[in-house]
Amino acid sequence: SQRSFRLVTDATLQPPWNICLRALGHSFNFEQFLPKISMSVKANRLTFPSTFVGDESFQTFKINNNGNLPAQFSFVNDKSSPFTVKPWGGLIPANQFQLVTVRFKPTKVKQVKGFLSCILNNTPSMAQNLTVIGEGSVPRLEVENTTKSGSLYLKPTCVGLASTRTLVVHNPTRIPLIFRASLPHKLDGTILDVSPRSARLLGNERATVTVTFAPRTEKTYRCKLHLKVRPLAGEAPDLRDACQIGQAE
């Protein structure tokens, strides 16, 4: 038979998988020694950048074992908290270090402040507390130089000539976003034009959008200029190619 795995679709072919379990224990029957542990976090405070709601951001710090004996650590797990730690526990050899990653996944638009308690050598009295701060945000765009009703007026223009008006758009949030301007199909590219059509704005950044008006007949034109906003973060868009349906990574 000439059949091989190359004739099987990716949705049918499953790679082998396994689950690794982490287990910690000790044989001490009394209180253990006092470990010499230090964390590479200034003032025991870990601050995350503003994160899109539903997306994730990560911070990594180092736990140093400055003693001449191995030290055991474990973080208290709080399932209701948007902060998670990996690895949650382990054993650090003498004069070695362990990298720990903290994940922040906000579910609401607000600032979140929490605490991570690291218990050393199974002794709660020797726990070290780490303050973690994060903020969940959604994209938002403001147009600054319009009327109170949100209208933009262009000056009267002779037929056959063109006039322009600039808009200043502002990203008041701390997350980057992409906006795209669109006009009604009947007027787009003939009577009205917008430049640039799309742009990326970082947190608290402003951009200028130019609207061009070139009338062809003597009349009053009224239309809506739509500014569609989406974040740079979030789930990857669905893409279709000649091979299969998948997601962009």
Buried (B, 14 or more C-beta within 10 A) or exposed (E): EEEEEEEEEEEEEEEEEEEEEEEEEEEEEEEBEEBBBEBEBEEBEBEBEBBBBBBBBEBEBEBBBEBEEBBBBBBBEBEEBBBBBEEBBBBBEEEEBBEBEBBBBBEEEEEBEBEBBBBBBBBEEBBBEBBBBBBBBBBEBEBEEBEEEEEEEBEEBEEEEEBBBEBEBBBEBEBBBBBBBBBEEEBEEEBBBBEEEEBEBEBEBEBEBEBBBBBEEEEEEEEEBEBEBEBBBEEEEEEEEEEEEEEEE
